[in-house]
Amino acid sequence: MTGNHHDDSAFPPVGPLAAAAPGELLLTGVRPYGEGEDVNVLIRDGVIAAIGADVEASDDDARVLDFDSLVLLPGLVDIHVHLREPGREDTETLATGSAAAARGGFTAVFTMANTAPVTDDPAIAESVWLKAQAIGLCDVHPVGSITKGLKGEGLTEFGMMADSQSKVRMFSDDGKCVDDPQIMRRAIEYARGEDVLLAQHCEDPRLTKGAVAHEGPTAARLGLGGWPRVAEESIVARDAIMARDYGGRMHICHASTEGTVELIKWAKAQDIPLTAEVTPHHLVLTDARLETFDGVNRVNPPLREDRDAKALREALIDGVIDCVATDHAPHGSEEKCCEFEHAKPGMLGLETSLPIIAEQFVLDGPCDWRWLAKVMSEKPAEIVRLPGHGRPIAVGEPANLTVVDPGRPWTVRGADLASKAENTPYEDMEMAVSVAATVLRGRVTAHDGKATA
């Protein structure tokens, strides 16, 4: 990897989960990528040791999980979550967030820097990484902030954080946009030298002052301040051109508009090093939900119109948008059960993401499970250059795996989710797909809807 100053051979860093789970684990009756006949998968010391119809455990003490022709996928990777620790442990902690991730099929997540204190130095990043490793349910990678204190002024020490125990590989001021073009230019040049990724929250704040909902007929009728598409698209365009001219890797967080799709398509046609994510809620929900004035539907960027959601779905299928990321954002009830304009923006997503994508695109759509593995595991890991995750299901590969039951429906209840908060927009909705088990380096972290480590 040209220009990479950081040695991935030491990754993951030393911690309670750095070593793979010892002994054997046997998964029976699974179909890798939902294809072919049932096979058994033998995992030994955290690595896939054998795959086949007649494979058996060689150790009498091996743990055996029996399944009935369920889908086996690589462990999911979410490169955009908010786990709130440090600072807002009343809404989420590394423990509850890790449990939600494991129950949702995730083996690695990247938690954003807008904590209190902000993750803007190596000590804070290392504390997040090591504490989550001790919890043991999911690899929680801290995202470093681009600017100190998220103030949009001085840059943080990308190199020091990248070389720390936590090996920070992505930087973002998410929740705020780095709107000063000179600061962003310096960040791109610095990031290029350190070979780290910049993830931009695309929102020109001068265009969204007082905005709480998508600028369109619904907001106008309801008397809600409008958040125009141009606020997002102008920053996408600017940063794509900067990535072109200054050579840094740029990632667009939570793409939400039809115009953003066209800009990403243009950038990729120019071979600009630009990638993009989309959230499940921007794929399936629209601003029609705002009629109730329920604060659970307030999110940033806002839910948009049908044509935006349609364009985003098509872009994800076509590979214009690279991956799915939840933007999992827990909030307390007092932050959501209030006037819409005073509600904190954000929605839970970790436990509902896989079911939504599977039902929308695989069960009822044109895609297959291999495609889902690409957009929810392989591509996210590739974007952040994360070793050990998003790997093929093959002998010799790390045993980071998710078992999916496409025939076991469940009903979403915020109170039953692992997250400390309950702000799901899918309350009382029936999901057609369940996560049957999650395995992190040979360790079962979730089974039958419960976190287990």
Phi, psi and chi 1 to 4 in degrees:
 res  aa     phi    psi   chi1   chi2   chi3   chi4
   1 MET       -  106.1 -154.1  157.5   43.3      -
   2 THR   -60.5  132.1  -54.4      -      -      -
   3 GLY    79.9    3.2      -      -      -      -
   4 ASN   -78.9  117.0 -173.9    2.0      -      -
   5 HIS   -89.4   -2.1  -64.6 -175.0      -      -
   6 HIS  -115.8  133.4  -45.9  -64.4      -      -
   7 ASP   -87.3  107.6  178.5   17.1      -      -
   8 ASP   -77.7   -7.5  -79.2  -26.1      -      -
   9 SER   -65.0  -22.7   64.7      -      -      -
  10 ALA   -91.5    7.4      -      -      -      -
  11 PHE   -97.6  136.5 -173.2   87.6      -      -
  12 PRO   -71.7  155.8  -12.1   26.0      -      -
  13 PRO   -68.5  171.8   22.1  -30.6      -      -
  14 VAL   -60.2  132.3  175.0      -      -      -
  15 GLY  -178.5  169.4      -      -      -      -
  16 PRO   -56.6  -28.5  -25.2   33.8      -      -
  17 LEU  -102.7    6.6  -85.8 -171.1      -      -
  18 ALA   -59.7  -39.7      -      -      -      -
  19 ALA   -81.7  144.2      -      -      -      -
  20 ALA   -68.9  158.9      -      -      -      -
  21 ALA   -62.1  128.4      -      -      -      -
  22 PRO   -74.2  160.8   28.0  -33.2      -      -
  23 GLY    84.9 -163.6      -      -      -      -
  24 GLU  -117.8  148.3  -70.4 -173.3  -14.1      -
  25 LEU  -133.8  131.0  170.4   67.4      -      -
  26 LEU  -118.1  123.8 -177.3   66.7      -      -
  27 LEU  -103.4  117.8  -50.1  178.3      -      -
  28 THR  -106.6  151.0   71.3      -      -      -
  29 GLY    67.7   41.9      -      -      -      -
  30 VAL  -116.1  156.9  -66.4      -      -      -
  31 ARG  -121.7  105.6  -67.0 -175.7  -59.1  130.3
  32 PRO   -56.4  127.6  -27.9   37.3      -      -
  33 TYR    59.1   19.3  -54.7  103.6      -      -
  34 GLY    69.3   21.1      -      -      -      -
  35 GLU  -114.5  150.2  -60.1  168.1   -4.5      -
  36 GLY    72.2 -164.3      -      -      -      -
  37 GLU   -84.3  165.6  -60.7  -62.2  -40.7      -
  38 ASP   -62.8  141.8  -68.7    3.6      -      -
  39 VAL  -134.4  167.4  -63.6      -      -      -
  40 ASN  -105.6  144.9  -61.0  -19.2      -      -
  41 VAL  -121.4  118.6  176.2      -      -      -
  42 LEU   -98.0  127.1  178.5   63.4      -      -
  43 ILE  -114.2  128.8  -63.3  161.5      -      -
  44 ARG  -129.1  124.7 -176.1  179.8  -62.3  122.5
  45 ASP    52.0   41.2  -61.6  -29.3      -      -
  46 GLY    82.7    5.1      -      -      -      -
  47 VAL  -126.8  143.9  174.7      -      -      -
  48 ILE   -66.9  118.2  -62.0  173.7      -      -
  49 ALA   -98.9  -31.2      -      -      -      -
  50 ALA  -160.9  148.1      -      -      -      -
  51 ILE  -135.3  127.0  -58.6  174.6      -      -
  52 GLY   173.1  164.0      -      -      -      -
  53 ALA   -66.2  -29.3      -      -      -      -
  54 ASP  -108.4   10.2  -59.8  -38.9      -      -
  55 VAL   -67.1  134.1  167.3      -      -      -
  56 GLU  -130.3  162.6  -63.8 -179.0   -3.8      -
  57 ALA   -74.2  146.0      -      -      -      -
  58 SER   -99.6  -11.5   59.7      -      -      -
  59 ASP  -104.9  125.9 -175.7  -11.6      -      -
  60 ASP   -62.2  -22.7  -68.9  -20.5      -      -
  61 ASP   -93.4    7.1  -65.3  -33.7      -      -
  62 ALA   -62.3  143.9      -      -      -      -
  63 ARG   -85.8  134.4 -178.7  173.3 -177.9 -178.2
  64 VAL  -120.4  127.5  179.3      -      -      -
  65 LEU  -113.7  116.5  -62.9 -175.6      -      -
  66 ASP   -94.8  128.7  -67.0  -44.9      -      -
  67 PHE  -125.5  164.0  -59.1  107.2      -      -
  68 ASP  -118.6   84.1 -176.1   13.5      -      -
  69 SER    57.2   46.0 -160.4      -      -      -
  70 LEU   -91.8  164.0  -60.1 -170.6      -      -
  71 VAL   -84.5  131.6  176.3      -      -      -
  72 LEU  -108.3  125.3 -177.0   66.6      -      -
  73 LEU  -124.9  158.0  -60.5  176.5      -      -
  74 PRO   -62.1  148.3   11.9  -16.7      -      -
  75 GLY   -53.3  138.2      -      -      -      -
  76 LEU   -73.9  152.7  -53.0 -176.0      -      -
  77 VAL  -128.2  124.3  177.3      -      -      -
  78 ASP  -115.4  114.3 -168.7  -18.1      -      -
  79 ILE   -94.2   16.1   58.8  175.8      -      -
  80 HIS  -154.7   94.4 -170.3  149.7      -      -
  81 VAL  -135.0  164.6  -55.5      -      -      -
  82 HIS  -124.0  111.3  -60.6  -91.7      -      -
  83 LEU  -103.4    1.9  -60.6 -170.9      -      -
  84 ARG    68.8  -12.2  -56.2  -59.1 -173.0 -153.6
  85 GLU  -101.1  128.7 -171.9  173.7   -8.1      -
  86 PRO   -85.7  154.9   31.1  -35.7      -      -
  87 GLY   113.8  -37.8      -      -      -      -
  88 ARG  -126.2   50.8  -75.2  -56.6  -50.5  -88.7
  89 GLU   -65.7   -9.3  -70.8   85.0   -7.1      -
  90 ASP   -72.7  -20.4   56.8  -46.9      -      -
  91 THR  -106.5  -29.0   57.1      -      -      -
  92 GLU  -166.8  150.8 -167.9   78.3  -69.8      -
  93 THR  -128.4  169.5   65.1      -      -      -
  94 LEU   -60.6  -32.8  -68.0  171.5      -      -
  95 ALA   -70.0  -49.3      -      -      -      -
  96 THR   -70.3  -36.9   57.5      -      -      -
  97 GLY   -66.5  -38.9      -      -      -      -
  98 SER   -64.9  -39.2  -67.1      -      -      -
  99 ALA   -64.4  -42.4      -      -      -      -
 100 ALA   -62.4  -41.0      -      -      -      -
 101 ALA   -62.4  -47.0      -      -      -      -
 102 ALA   -62.1  -43.9      -      -      -      -
 103 ARG   -66.4  -24.8  -76.1  171.0   48.4  164.9
 104 GLY   -87.1   -0.4      -      -      -      -
 105 GLY    94.6    8.8      -      -      -      -
 106 PHE   -92.8  137.4  -67.8   91.0      -      -
 107 THR  -108.0  -12.9   53.6      -      -      -
 108 ALA  -149.2  136.0      -      -      -      -
 109 VAL  -136.1  156.8  -60.0      -      -      -
 110 PHE  -117.8  116.5  -76.7   69.4      -      -
 111 THR   -98.2  129.8 -177.5      -      -      -
 112 MET   -69.2  163.6  -72.6  -66.7  168.9      -
 113 ALA   -87.1   -4.5      -      -      -      -
 114 ASN   -82.2   58.2   58.1  -19.8      -      -
 115 THR  -100.4 -175.4   47.5      -      -      -
 116 ALA  -133.2  101.2      -      -      -      -
 117 PRO   -73.4  160.0   28.0  -35.4      -      -
 118 VAL   -63.4  144.3  173.2      -      -      -
 119 THR   -78.5   80.1  -52.2      -      -      -
 120 ASP  -124.3   12.9   59.1    5.3      -      -
 121 ASP  -147.9  161.9   71.8   52.8      -      -
 122 PRO   -60.4  -34.6  -23.2   32.2      -      -
 123 ALA   -63.6  -42.8      -      -      -      -
 124 ILE   -67.3  -44.2  -62.4  169.6      -      -
 125 ALA   -60.3  -43.1      -      -      -      -
 126 GLU   -65.9  -36.9  -73.3  178.4  -15.0      -
 127 SER   -65.4  -39.0   70.3      -      -      -
 128 VAL   -64.2  -48.8  169.1      -      -      -
 129 TRP   -59.9  -50.4  166.6  -99.6      -      -
 130 LEU   -68.6  -37.2  -67.6  171.3      -      -
 131 LYS   -65.9  -42.5 -176.6  168.4 -176.3  177.8
 132 ALA   -66.4  -35.6      -      -      -      -
 133 GLN   -63.5  -38.1  -76.4  -73.9  -71.2      -
 134 ALA   -66.8  -33.7      -      -      -      -
 135 ILE   -66.2  -43.6  -68.0  162.9      -      -
 136 GLY    85.0   11.9      -      -      -      -
 137 LEU   -96.3  -20.5  -68.6  171.0      -      -
 138 CYS  -165.5  147.5 -177.5      -      -      -
 139 ASP   -77.4  110.6  -76.7  -13.1      -      -
 140 VAL  -103.1  110.0  177.0      -      -      -
 141 HIS   -98.1  121.8  -63.0  -87.5      -      -
 142 PRO   -71.7  138.1   24.8  -30.9      -      -
 143 VAL   -95.0  129.6  174.7      -      -      -
 144 GLY   -83.2  150.0      -      -      -      -
 145 SER   -75.9  151.1   65.4      -      -      -
 146 ILE   -74.3  -41.8  -65.7  173.8      -      -
 147 THR  -117.8  153.0   65.8      -      -      -
 148 LYS   -63.7  127.5  -66.5  175.4 -177.8  175.9
 149 GLY    63.5   16.4      -      -      -      -
 150 LEU    57.8   27.7  -57.4  179.4      -      -
 151 LYS   -88.3   -7.1  -66.1  178.6  179.5  177.0
 152 GLY    74.6   20.3      -      -      -      -
 153 GLU  -115.2  -89.7  -61.6  167.3   -2.9      -
 154 GLY   -83.9  146.1      -      -      -      -
 155 LEU   -76.4  151.5  -62.2  179.7      -      -
 156 THR   -81.4  174.1   58.0      -      -      -
 157 GLU   -87.0   87.3  -66.1  -76.8   -3.0      -
 158 PHE   -56.6  -45.9  -64.9  179.3      -      -
 159 GLY   -62.7  -44.7      -      -      -      -
 160 MET   -63.9  -40.0  -71.6  177.3   65.2      -
 161 MET   -71.2  -38.0  -79.0 -165.5  -89.1      -
 162 ALA   -65.2  -31.5      -      -      -      -
 163 ASP   -91.7   -1.7  -72.5  -29.7      -      -
 164 SER   -75.4  175.7   71.2      -      -      -
 165 GLN   -56.6  -32.5  -91.5 -168.9  -63.3      -
 166 SER   -78.4  -12.4   54.8      -      -      -
 167 LYS    45.5   58.3  -66.2 -167.3 -179.9  -65.5
 168 VAL   -59.7  126.6  176.1      -      -      -
 169 ARG  -121.2   -0.1   54.2 -166.5   63.4 -127.6
 170 MET  -140.6  142.4  177.5  162.0   68.0      -
 171 PHE  -129.3  136.0  -67.1   80.1      -      -
 172 SER  -158.5  144.8  178.3      -      -      -
 173 ASP   -97.8   26.3  -84.1    8.5      -      -
 174 ASP   -44.7  141.1 -176.1   64.4      -      -
 175 GLY   101.9  -28.5      -      -      -      -
 176 LYS  -135.7  151.9  -65.5 -177.0  178.1 -179.9
 177 CYS   -94.8  139.0  177.5      -      -      -
 178 VAL   -79.3   89.3 -178.2      -      -      -
 179 ASP   -89.1  -17.0   61.0  -41.1      -      -
 180 ASP   -75.6  116.1 -174.8  -37.9      -      -
 181 PRO   -64.7  -30.8   19.9  -29.5      -      -
 182 GLN   -69.0  -41.5  -77.8  -73.2   16.2      -
 183 ILE   -62.9  -42.2  -65.7  -67.6      -      -
 184 MET   -67.0  -37.1 -160.1   60.1 -168.2      -
 185 ARG   -61.9  -45.7  172.9 -176.9  175.3  170.8
 186 ARG   -63.1  -38.7  -72.9 -167.7 -144.5  116.0
 187 ALA   -62.7  -42.8      -      -      -      -
 188 ILE   -64.1  -41.9  -68.5  171.4      -      -
 189 GLU   -67.1  -40.2  -68.8  173.0  -32.5      -
 190 TYR   -66.9  -44.2 -174.1    9.6      -      -
 191 ALA   -63.3  -37.2      -      -      -      -
 192 ARG   -61.4  -43.0 -178.5 -170.1   65.9 -153.4
 193 GLY   -65.9  -31.6      -      -      -      -
 194 GLU   -95.5   -3.7  -64.1  -65.1  -22.2      -
 195 ASP    54.1   50.5 -165.8   29.1      -      -
 196 VAL  -117.3  164.4  -66.1      -      -      -
 197 LEU   -97.8  138.7  179.5   71.5      -      -
 198 LEU  -103.9  130.8  -63.8 -177.4      -      -
 199 ALA  -116.2  120.0      -      -      -      -
 200 GLN  -104.7  131.2  174.5   72.0  -67.8      -
 201 HIS   -84.9  103.9  172.7  113.4      -      -
 202 CYS   -85.6   99.5  -63.0      -      -      -
 203 GLU  -158.4  109.9  175.0 -171.9   -2.6      -
 204 ASP   -75.6  110.3 -171.9  -33.8      -      -
 205 PRO   -64.5  -20.4   23.4  -32.6      -      -
 206 ARG   -70.3  -20.3  -66.6  163.9  -65.2 -172.8
 207 LEU   -98.9   -4.5  -67.5  169.3      -      -
 208 THR  -122.2   14.6   60.3      -      -      -
 209 LYS   -62.0  123.0 -169.3  171.7 -177.2 -179.2
 210 GLY    78.6    4.8      -      -      -      -
 211 ALA   -85.3  138.1      -      -      -      -
 212 VAL  -132.4   -9.3  -62.6      -      -      -
 213 ALA  -148.3  162.8      -      -      -      -
 214 HIS   -57.1  133.4  167.6   66.6      -      -
 215 GLU   -73.6  106.3 -176.3  179.8  -84.1      -
 216 GLY  -171.7 -172.3      -      -      -      -
 217 PRO   -58.4  -37.4  -23.2   32.6      -      -
 218 THR   -64.9  -49.6  -59.9      -      -      -
 219 ALA   -62.3  -39.7      -      -      -      -
 220 ALA   -62.7  -43.7      -      -      -      -
 221 ARG   -66.9  -35.6 -172.3  174.6   67.8 -103.9
 222 LEU   -87.5   -6.2  -61.4  176.5      -      -
 223 GLY    74.7   31.1      -      -      -      -
 224 LEU  -102.6  140.6  -62.1  172.5      -      -
 225 GLY   -61.3  131.9      -      -      -      -
 226 GLY   -90.8  136.4      -      -      -      -
 227 TRP  -106.2  100.2 -156.5  116.0      -      -
 228 PRO   -75.4  154.1   29.1  -34.5      -      -
 229 ARG   -58.7  -35.7  -67.9 -178.0  179.6   92.7
 230 VAL   -61.8  -26.9   66.5      -      -      -
 231 ALA   -61.5  -36.9      -      -      -      -
 232 GLU   -79.8  -49.3  174.3  172.6  -51.4      -
 233 GLU   -66.8  -32.8  -66.2  162.2   10.8      -
 234 SER   -65.3  -36.1   58.7      -      -      -
 235 ILE   -75.4  -38.2  -60.0  -63.5      -      -
 236 VAL   -57.4  -47.7  173.7      -      -      -
 237 ALA   -62.8  -47.5      -      -      -      -
 238 ARG   -58.9  -47.3 -175.5 -158.7   75.2  179.6
 239 ASP   -73.9  -28.9  -73.7   -0.7      -      -
 240 ALA   -63.3  -43.9      -      -      -      -
 241 ILE   -66.2  -39.0  -65.6  167.3      -      -
 242 MET   -64.1  -41.8  -77.1 -166.7  170.3      -
 243 ALA   -62.6  -37.3      -      -      -      -
 244 ARG   -62.5  -46.1  177.3 -164.6   68.4 -170.7
 245 ASP   -81.9  -28.8  -70.6   -4.5      -      -
 246 TYR  -114.8   -2.0  -55.3  120.5      -      -
 247 GLY    78.9   11.5      -      -      -      -
 248 GLY   -89.9  155.9      -      -      -      -
 249 ARG   -79.8  125.2  -68.0 -173.0  -69.0  127.8
 250 MET  -120.6  136.8  177.7   64.2   62.2      -
 251 HIS  -124.2  132.9 -179.4   75.0      -      -
 252 ILE   -94.2  117.9  -57.2  -58.3      -      -
 253 CYS   -75.5  149.8  -66.2      -      -      -
 254 HIS    28.4   63.5   39.7   53.2      -      -
 255 ALA   -56.7  136.7      -      -      -      -
 256 SER  -135.2   -4.0   74.9      -      -      -
 257 THR  -126.1  157.7   77.5      -      -      -
 258 GLU   -60.0  -39.9 -177.0 -179.7   37.7      -
 259 GLY   -66.2  -36.9      -      -      -      -
 260 THR   -60.7  -39.4  -70.2      -      -      -
 261 VAL   -58.2  -45.7  167.8      -      -      -
 262 GLU   -64.4  -38.3  -66.8  -54.9  -48.2      -
 263 LEU   -67.3  -40.2  -70.7  164.6      -      -
 264 ILE   -64.4  -41.9  -64.9  165.9      -      -
 265 LYS   -59.8  -44.4 -166.1  179.2  -61.4 -177.0
 266 TRP   -61.3  -47.0  170.2   82.8      -      -
 267 ALA   -60.7  -42.8      -      -      -      -
 268 LYS   -68.0  -31.6  -69.4 -169.3  170.3 -173.0
 269 ALA   -66.6  -23.1      -      -      -      -
 270 GLN   -92.9    6.0  -43.7  -56.3  -48.0      -
 271 ASP    61.8   30.7  -67.8  -35.4      -      -
 272 ILE   -75.3  136.6  -66.2  170.7      -      -
 273 PRO   -74.5   70.0   27.4  -33.7      -      -
 274 LEU  -121.9  132.7 -174.5   79.3      -      -
 275 THR  -125.9  167.4   54.3      -      -      -
 276 ALA  -151.7  152.8      -      -      -      -
 277 GLU  -121.3  161.6   70.0 -168.5   31.8      -
 278 VAL  -137.9  146.3   63.5      -      -      -
 279 THR   -90.0  154.9   70.6      -      -      -
 280 PRO   -57.2  -39.4  -27.3   36.1      -      -
 281 HIS   -68.4  -30.7   50.9  -92.2      -      -
 282 HIS   -76.6  -17.0  -74.5  115.1      -      -
 283 LEU   -81.8  -32.7  -68.8  167.3      -      -
 284 VAL  -122.0  -14.1  -59.9      -      -      -
 285 LEU  -111.1  153.5  -54.8  179.2      -      -
 286 THR  -134.5  175.6   70.1      -      -      -
 287 ASP   -71.4   -1.5   65.5  -11.4      -      -
 288 ALA   -62.3  -23.1      -      -      -      -
 289 ARG   -70.2  -12.7  -71.0  178.1   60.6   99.2
 290 LEU   -75.8  -10.2  -55.4 -173.0      -      -
 291 GLU   -54.5  -29.6  -59.9  -76.3   -7.2      -
 292 THR   -83.2  -10.5   62.5      -      -      -
 293 PHE    60.2   22.7  -70.1   96.0      -      -
 294 ASP   -75.7  122.1 -171.7  -21.4      -      -
 295 GLY   -60.6  -17.3      -      -      -      -
 296 VAL   -63.2  -22.1   77.2      -      -      -
 297 ASN   -90.0    1.1  -64.2  -50.9      -      -
 298 ARG   -83.7  127.6 -174.3  174.8  176.4 -164.2
 299 VAL  -150.9  158.0   66.0      -      -      -
 300 ASN  -128.9  117.6 -172.8    3.7      -      -
 301 PRO   -66.5  159.9   23.7  -32.7      -      -
 302 PRO   -73.9  162.2   29.1  -36.1      -      -
 303 LEU   -60.9  134.0  -60.1  177.7      -      -
 304 ARG  -106.8 -151.5  -54.7 -113.8 -177.0 -137.7
 305 GLU   -98.8  172.0  -62.9  178.8   55.9      -
 306 ASP   -55.5  -41.5  -76.8  -29.0      -      -
 307 ARG   -67.2  -29.9   65.8 -175.2  175.2   97.2
 308 ASP   -69.5  -47.8  -62.0  -70.0      -      -
 309 ALA   -60.1  -40.8      -      -      -      -
 310 LYS   -63.6  -44.4 -178.0  174.5 -176.0  -69.5
 311 ALA   -63.5  -38.2      -      -      -      -
 312 LEU   -66.8  -41.9  -67.7  166.4      -      -
 313 ARG   -61.8  -45.6  -69.6 -166.2  -64.4  -90.5
 314 GLU   -63.7  -38.4  -68.8  173.4   -6.4      -
 315 ALA   -67.4  -36.1      -      -      -      -
 316 LEU   -67.9  -43.0 -175.2   63.3      -      -
 317 ILE   -62.2  -41.5  -68.4  169.6      -      -
 318 ASP   -81.2   -9.4  -64.3  -19.8      -      -
 319 GLY    86.7    5.1      -      -      -      -
 320 VAL   -65.8  -47.4  173.9      -      -      -
 321 ILE   -90.7  132.2  -70.7  177.0      -      -
 322 ASP   -79.8  -38.1  -61.4  -88.9      -      -
 323 CYS  -155.9  169.0   68.2      -      -      -
 324 VAL   -98.7  137.5  173.1      -      -      -
 325 ALA  -139.3  141.2      -      -      -      -
 326 THR   -79.6  -28.8   65.5      -      -      -
 327 ASP    53.0   38.6 -165.9    8.8      -      -
 328 HIS   -50.6  117.3  174.7   85.0      -      -
 329 ALA  -136.5   90.8      -      -      -      -
 330 PRO   -72.2  142.0   -9.9   26.0      -      -
 331 HIS  -140.9  148.4  -71.2  -66.2      -      -
 332 GLY   -71.1  160.1      -      -      -      -
 333 SER   -60.5  -34.3   57.8      -      -      -
 334 GLU   -68.4  -18.5   74.2  -77.3   -1.5      -
 335 GLU   -90.4   -8.0  -63.2  171.1  -38.0      -
 336 LYS  -119.4  -32.0  -76.6  -65.6 -169.7  178.1
 337 CYS   -87.9   71.2  -62.0      -      -      -
 338 CYS  -157.3 -177.8   56.8      -      -      -
 339 GLU   -56.3  142.1  -64.2   88.7  -14.4      -
 340 PHE   -53.3  -43.0 -170.5   87.6      -      -
 341 GLU   -70.3  -15.5   56.2  -94.0   33.9      -
 342 HIS  -100.0   -6.8  -64.4  -53.8      -      -
 343 ALA   -69.1  142.6      -      -      -      -
 344 LYS   -72.8  137.7  -66.9  -86.2 -168.8 -178.7
 345 PRO   -76.6  136.6   25.2  -30.8      -      -
 346 GLY   143.0  152.6      -      -      -      -
 347 MET  -137.9  150.7  -60.3  169.9  168.7      -
 348 LEU   -68.8  153.2  -62.3 -177.2      -      -
 349 GLY  -152.5  -18.5      -      -      -      -
 350 LEU   -63.7  -38.6  -78.2  168.5      -      -
 351 GLU   -89.0  -11.5  -67.3  177.0   69.2      -
 352 THR  -109.3   -8.0   51.6      -      -      -
 353 SER   -63.4  -54.5  179.5      -      -      -
 354 LEU   -59.2  -48.5  172.2   63.0      -      -
 355 PRO   -57.3  -40.6  -25.6   34.7      -      -
 356 ILE   -65.6  -48.0  -71.7  167.7      -      -
 357 ILE   -65.7  -40.9  -58.7  -56.8      -      -
 358 ALA   -63.0  -46.1      -      -      -      -
 359 GLU   -69.0  -41.9 -174.5  168.1   -1.4      -
 360 GLN   -69.4  -40.3 -179.6   76.0   34.3      -
 361 PHE  -110.2  -26.6  -66.2   93.9      -      -
 362 VAL  -103.4  -56.0  179.7      -      -      -
 363 LEU   -69.0  -44.2  -57.9 -170.5      -      -
 364 ASP  -110.5   10.2  -62.4  -25.8      -      -
 365 GLY  -132.3 -167.0      -      -      -      -
 366 PRO   -89.9    2.2   33.6  -35.4      -      -
 367 CYS  -105.4  168.8  -57.1      -      -      -
 368 ASP  -119.2  178.3   57.1   17.1      -      -
 369 TRP   -65.9  -29.6  -68.9  105.3      -      -
 370 ARG   -65.3  -37.6 -162.0  171.1  -78.5  -86.7
 371 TRP   -64.0  -43.8  172.1   88.1      -      -
 372 LEU   -60.8  -40.4 -172.5  144.2      -      -
 373 ALA   -60.9  -34.4      -      -      -      -
 374 LYS   -67.1  -48.3 -179.1 -180.0   74.8  172.2
 375 VAL   -82.6  -17.3  -60.8      -      -      -
 376 MET  -113.0   -3.3  -65.0 -166.1   71.4      -
 377 SER  -139.6  -62.0  177.5      -      -      -
 378 GLU   -66.7  -50.1  -64.3  161.9    8.0      -
 379 LYS   -68.1  -43.6 -163.4   66.7 -179.8 -177.7
 380 PRO   -58.1  -43.0  -22.1   30.3      -      -
 381 ALA   -63.6  -36.8      -      -      -      -
 382 GLU   -67.6  -40.6  177.3 -173.3  -40.5      -
 383 ILE   -61.2  -42.6  -71.3  169.4      -      -
 384 VAL   -93.8    3.2  -68.2      -      -      -
 385 ARG    53.8   54.8  -62.1 -177.5  176.1  171.9
 386 LEU   -99.0  111.7  179.7   64.6      -      -
 387 PRO   -73.4  149.4   24.6  -30.1      -      -
 388 GLY    87.9  -14.4      -      -      -      -
 389 HIS  -119.2  157.9  -67.0  -91.1      -      -
 390 GLY    65.7   27.3      -      -      -      -
 391 ARG   -92.4  161.0  -61.1  -67.7  -56.5  160.3
 392 PRO   -63.2  154.0  -18.7   29.7      -      -
 393 ILE   -83.4   95.9  -59.6  173.0      -      -
 394 ALA  -155.7  155.9      -      -      -      -
 395 VAL   -58.9  134.6  172.7      -      -      -
 396 GLY    93.6   -8.2      -      -      -      -
 397 GLU   -90.5  152.6  -67.4  -72.4   -7.1      -
 398 PRO   -58.0  140.7  -21.3   31.4      -      -
 399 ALA   -86.4   68.7      -      -      -      -
 400 ASN  -105.9  104.0  -63.0  -42.1      -      -
 401 LEU  -140.3  156.2  -58.3  165.3      -      -
 402 THR  -132.3  130.8  -58.5      -      -      -
 403 VAL  -103.3  125.9 -177.7      -      -      -
 404 VAL  -115.8  134.5  180.0      -      -      -
 405 ASP  -107.1  102.6 -171.1  -19.2      -      -
 406 PRO   -78.3    0.7   18.9  -16.9      -      -
 407 GLY  -120.6   17.8      -      -      -      -
 408 ARG  -121.9   95.9 -171.3  178.9   70.3  179.2
 409 PRO   -74.2  158.4   25.3  -30.9      -      -
 410 TRP  -151.1  157.2   60.9  -73.8      -      -
 411 THR  -106.2  131.2  -58.8      -      -      -
 412 VAL   -74.4  126.1  179.6      -      -      -
 413 ARG  -132.1  117.9  -57.9  -94.9 -165.9  -91.4
 414 GLY   -53.5  -37.5      -      -      -      -
 415 ALA   -68.5  -20.7      -      -      -      -
 416 ASP   -94.6   -7.8  -64.4  -24.2      -      -
 417 LEU   -73.8  157.6  -61.3  176.3      -      -
 418 ALA   -72.2  -26.3      -      -      -      -
 419 SER   -59.7  151.1  -73.5      -      -      -
 420 LYS   -70.0  -31.6 -155.1  165.5 -174.0  178.5
 421 ALA   -90.4  170.9      -      -      -      -
 422 GLU  -127.8   14.1  -60.1  179.3   11.3      -
 423 ASN   -81.0   66.3   56.6  -54.8      -      -
 424 THR   -96.1  135.8  173.5      -      -      -
 425 PRO   -78.6   -3.8   30.6  -35.7      -      -
 426 TYR  -104.2   19.8  -49.9  107.3      -      -
 427 GLU   -51.0  129.7 -174.5   75.1   25.9      -
 428 ASP    71.2    4.3  -66.1  -32.1      -      -
 429 MET   -81.5  144.4  -73.3 -169.9 -172.9      -
 430 GLU   -91.8  126.7 -175.5  174.9  -82.0      -
 431 MET   -98.3  136.0  -61.5  -72.9  164.5      -
 432 ALA   -83.0  -17.5      -      -      -      -
 433 VAL  -122.1  141.7  173.6      -      -      -
 434 SER  -123.4  154.5  -60.2      -      -      -
 435 VAL   -90.1  119.3  173.7      -      -      -
 436 ALA   -86.0  -32.7      -      -      -      -
 437 ALA  -165.0  151.1      -      -      -      -
 438 THR  -129.5  137.4  -53.0      -      -      -
 439 VAL  -127.4  124.9  177.1      -      -      -
 440 LEU  -114.7  111.5  174.3   64.1      -      -
 441 ARG    46.9   46.3  -72.2 -170.7  -69.4  -81.2
 442 GLY    83.5   -0.1      -      -      -      -
 443 ARG  -104.4  127.8 -174.5 -173.0  -55.0  -91.9
 444 VAL   -76.6  114.1  179.2      -      -      -
 445 THR  -100.3  -17.3   55.7      -      -      -
 446 ALA  -152.7  142.5      -      -      -      -
 447 HIS  -152.6  128.2 -175.0 -138.3      -      -
 448 ASP    52.4   46.0  -74.9  -21.2      -      -
 449 GLY    80.0    8.3      -      -      -      -
 450 LYS  -125.2  140.1  -63.3  178.1 -179.0  177.8
 451 ALA   -72.9  138.8      -      -      -      -
 452 THR  -123.1  -14.3   61.0      -      -      -
 453 ALA   -74.9      -      -      -      -      -
